[in-house]
Amino acid sequence: MFSHIEDGRAKMVDISNKADVARQAVAAGEIQLKPDTIEAIKNRQIVKGEVLETARIAAIMAVKRTSFAIPMCHNIPITSIDVKFDLGDDAITATVEVKSTGKTGVEMEALYGVSTALLTIWDMVKSAEKDETGNYPFTKIKSIRVIKKSKMA
């Protein structure tokens, strides 16, 4: 059943006999923030700079380097990355779409991109989110998930 498990050692799955196929994955997740922080982001008043553009660049960089962070992911050719943000009253949703033509899916790349975008937002707004004790009682990252995964055979 698990042909890639051998003597209890971790091993990359052999994809050498698989055909190159166009693949796509979309992942999303959200970060809960104080409404005042969302307003500060909208009004470009965050001390560290442009939050969403920094998070967009971070997500793109993460997608391209997924195999360096997740040991059993193959290094695959990425043909497209699209990062979008939706600002609500007390949360930002990040959505990352990744496309490739290759032998394996791109859902890990999309998930890693979303995770990195959300962590970057947190880093950018830390000073606005801290309470008087230096903690983050309102801030949380949640609902990271794959929305869609497809291949065009």
TANOR-V164426 format. One record per backbone hydrogen bond with DSSP energy under -0.5 kcal/mol. CO is the residue of the C=O (numbers start at 1). NH is the residue of the N-H. E is the energy in kcal/mol with one decimal. If there is no record, write none. Layout:
# TANOR-V164426
<<CO	NH	E> <CO	NH	E>>
This chain:
# TANOR-V164426
<<1	3	-0.9> <2	5	-1.8> <4	6	-0.6> <6	9	-2.2> <9	6	-0.9> <13	15	-0.7> <15	18	-1.8> <21	102	-2.3> <22	152	-2.7> <23	100	-2.1> <24	150	-2.8> <25	98	-2.8> <26	147	-2.9> <26	148	-1.8> <27	96	-2.7> <28	145	-2.7> <29	94	-2.8> <30	142	-2.9> <31	92	-2.1> <32	140	-1.2> <34	37	-0.8> <34	38	-1.9> <35	39	-2.2> <36	40	-2.1> <37	41	-2.3> <38	42	-2.5> <39	43	-2.3> <40	45	-3.2> <41	44	-1.4> <46	49	-1.6> <49	51	-0.9> <50	54	-1.9> <51	55	-2.5> <52	56	-2.2> <53	57	-2.2> <54	58	-2.3> <55	59	-2.3> <56	60	-2.2> <57	61	-2.6> <58	62	-2.4> <59	63	-2.7> <60	64	-1.9> <61	65	-0.8> <62	65	-1.1> <63	66	-1.2> <65	68	-1.4> <65	69	-0.9> <66	69	-1.1> <66	70	-2.6> <69	71	-0.6> <70	73	-2.0> <74	76	-0.8> <76	78	-0.6> <77	79	-0.5> <77	101	-0.6> <80	99	-2.5> <82	97	-2.7> <84	95	-2.6> <86	88	-0.6> <86	93	-2.6> <90	33	-2.0> <91	88	-3.5> <92	31	-2.3> <92	94	-0.5> <93	86	-2.3> <94	29	-1.7> <95	84	-2.7> <96	27	-2.5> <97	82	-2.4> <98	25	-2.1> <99	79	-2.6> <99	80	-1.4> <100	23	-3.5> <100	102	-0.5> <102	21	-2.8> <106	110	-2.0> <107	111	-2.5> <108	112	-2.6> <109	113	-2.2> <110	114	-2.3> <111	115	-2.6> <112	116	-2.4> <113	117	-2.4> <114	118	-2.5> <115	119	-2.4> <116	120	-2.3> <117	121	-2.2> <118	122	-2.3> <119	123	-2.5> <120	124	-2.5> <121	125	-1.8> <122	126	-0.6> <123	126	-0.7> <124	48	-0.6> <125	128	-0.8> <125	129	-1.7> <126	130	-1.7> <131	134	-1.9> <135	131	-2.4> <140	32	-3.4> <142	30	-2.7> <145	28	-2.4> <145	147	-0.6> <148	26	-2.8> <150	24	-2.6> <151	153	-0.8> <152	22	-0.8>>
